[in-house]
Amino acid sequence: MKTIDSKNDLRSFLRKKIIEIPAAGKIQESSKIADRLFALPEWKNNNLVFAFLSMEQEVQTEVILKKIQEEGKTLALPRMHGETIAFHMVSSLDTSILDMHPFGVQEPKASLPVAIPSEANHALIVTPGLGFTSDGRRIGRGKGYYDRYIGKYRKYLDIVAVAFDCQMVQSIPTEIFDEPVPVLITPSRVFRINS
């Protein structure tokens, strides 16, 4: 685990570590993460799952997305709307229902219905990130989308983050708006924070 004081330096360090993982290794490690996720009570207890379409330098989510559909759970994927994200429900992963955002990430079309978590509509949210600590601190790509979303809906969400082992660091410089994660899955273990 590494200690770096600047968020930008930490992001650069973590991006390099992830790039070093071979493509086959990413798929294998992502499969281990998925298996750990499927064993969690958070997975079993939620029929609505907010997941994400992975980019090359993230935990690969294809197995997770397929399992959501196989089990008949409702899948919702994030779409950026200005400074916020909303999770749009998708019935398939057909490219005809997806757009390419300028950031290089696929997202559901804006016309698809939005799932809003509530007491009656509790959801599991599977979150990406660039780096994590064993006590649940998270650093993303710098736009704060997930921090704002989790901050708004935390009480209606079971939050589970996914990361490769190389994304674990000793400390992350945090600010008041940075939202910690209560559960973190890596290929080698599950971290439960404040449970």
N, C-alpha and C positions, 0 to 999 in steps of 0.2 A: 504494500500500500504506500502511496506517495502523498506528501504534503506540498501543496502549491498555494500561494497566498492570493494570486490574482485570478478572477473568474475567467478572463480571456486566455491567460496562460494555461489554466487548468483545462479549458475546452480544447485548446491546441494539443496539449499532451494526450488527452483522452482520444481525440480523433485519430492521432497517430497510432495509438495502441490498438484501436478497433481495426484500422486499415491493415495492420500486421496480421490479423487473423485470416488464414486462407479461406476461400469461398466454401470449400467442403467442410472446414472446421466450423464456420458460422452455422451451416445447416445442421451439423451434428450437435453442436452446443444448444442451438435453438430448440431442437427436438427434446433434449433433456429438460430444458426450461418448461416446454409445453407439458411434458409428462408430470412435472412437479405441480404445475398450475392445475391440471385436471384432477389431482388428488386433494386439492384444498377444499375446505367447506365453503369458501367464498364462491368457488366454481359451482359446486353442487347446489347451493342455496339460491342462485340467481338465474332467472330465465332471460333477463335482459343483460347483454354484454356490450360494453363500449370498448372496442379494440381499435387497432390502427393498421393501415397498410404500410408495411415496412419498406424503408429505403435500404439501399445496399449496406450502409454502415450502421444498421440497427439489428437487434434481435429479429430474426426472420419469423413472421407471424402466419405464414401460409397454413401450417399445421393447426394453429389455434383457430383461424377463421374457418377452416374446413370442419373442425370438430364442433364449433358453434352451430353450423348448419346441420351437421349430422345428428346432433342431439335435439334439434328443433328449437333451439334458443333463438331469441331475437337479436340480430346483429345490428349495431349502429357504429358508424365510422365518422371521424371528425372532418369538418370542413371549416376552413378559415373564413371568418366574416369580419373584415377590418382587424380590430385588436382582440377579437374573441374567437372561440371555436364553438360550434354546435355539432351535436352528434345526430347524423341523419340515418334513419333506418334503411337497410338494404336487404333485398330478398335474394340477391345473388351477387356474384363478384364479376359479372359480365362487364367488359370495358365500356359498353354503351351507356352504362349508368355512372361512369366516372369521368371526371375532368382532371387535367394536369395543371396543378398550381405552379406559378412562376418559381416557387422555391424548389420545384422538382419532385413534389410528392403528389401522388394520386389522391383524389378526394371525391366523395359522392356529389352528384349534381345537386344544386341548390333547390331544385323542385321536389326532391324527396322529403318525406315527412321527418320532422325533428322529434327525437325522443327527449323528454325533459324529466330528469329524475325527481321523484317526490316520495312522500311516505307510502303512497299506494303503488309507486312505480320505481321500486328500489333497483339499483343496477350494480353490476361489477364493472369497474373501469380498469383496463389493463394499460398501464402508462409506460411510454418509453422514457429515455433520458440519456444524457451523455455520461454522467457519473453519479455514484451513490456512496454513502457511508453506511457502516453496519448499524448506525442508530437512526437511519431513515432519512437523512438529508439527501437532497437531490439537486443536480444541476442539469438544466436542459440546454437547448440550443440558443437561448438568450432572448427569446421573444415573450416568454411568460404565459403562453396560452394555457398550458395545463395548470399552472399555479393559480391563475384567475378562475379557471373552471372549477377546480377542486375547492378553492376558497369559497366559492358561491354555493356549491352543492354537496359539500363534504358529508353532511349528516344523512344524505340519501344514497351514498356510494360505499361500496366495499372497494378499497383502493389497493391494487396489486401492481407493483412495478416489476419490469423484467430487464435483465442486464447480463452481459458477459462478465466472467470473473475479472477480466482486465479493467473493467469499469469501476471497480471498487477502489476507493481512496480513503486515506486516513481522516481527512477533513475537507469540508467545502465551505468557502466563505458565504454566509447566508445574510439575507436581508429580511425585513419584516414580512414582505409579501411572499417569500419562498415557502411553499407548502411541503411538509415532510410526508413520507409515505409510511403506512403502518406495516406493510408486507412487501418484501423484496425477494424475488426469485433469481438465482443465478444457476448455472449448470451444476454447481457443486453443493448448493444448500438453499434453504429457505430462511430468511431473516424475518422474525416477528418482533415488531417494536411496539411498546406500550400495550401489550396484549394481556 
